[in-house]
Amino acid sequence: MSSKKALSLAIAAALTANLSTATITIHAATKSEKCYGVAKAGKNDCATPHHACAGQAKTSGDKKEWIMMPKGLCDKIIGGMAKSG
């Protein structure tokens, strides 16, 4: 293997490791909460008393359906509630 190719591979590996660590750190620092009443039909995140899992909401804006959002954002959306309605 040529030294240029080896150097390129080493730089690429270092950059990839650096970027994945930064992504994990940002994701871990972000707190999330369930936001009820804002999911569109078929776009909910998971189970409710009415069905087993994601993508099964029948109507948009159902107060029992939720999606995950960054903490504090739900209260800024019209119709959004941090607790089930």
TAQUI-V501893 format. One line per field, one symbol per residue. ss: DSSP state (A for helix, B for strand, O for the rest). psi: psi as a letter, one per 20 degrees, with the letter a starting at -180 (. if undefined). burial: b if it has 16 or more other ideal C-beta (glycine too) atoms within 10 Angstrom, else e. A space follows every 50 residues. Layout:
ss = ???
psi = ???
burial = ???
//
This chain:
ss = OOAAAAAAAAAAAAAAAAAAAAAAAAAAAOOBBBBBOOOOOOOOOOOBOO BOOOOOOOOOOOOOOBBBBBOOOAAAOOOOBOOOO
psi = pqhgggggggggggggggghghggggghipqqqpoqjipqpjjrhaqaii rhaqjjphqqjpiiqrqpqppihgiippippiqp.
burial = eeeeeeeeeeeeeeeeeeeeeeeeeeeeeeeebbbbbbbeeeebbeebee eeeeebbeeeebeebbbebeeeebeeeeebbbeee
//
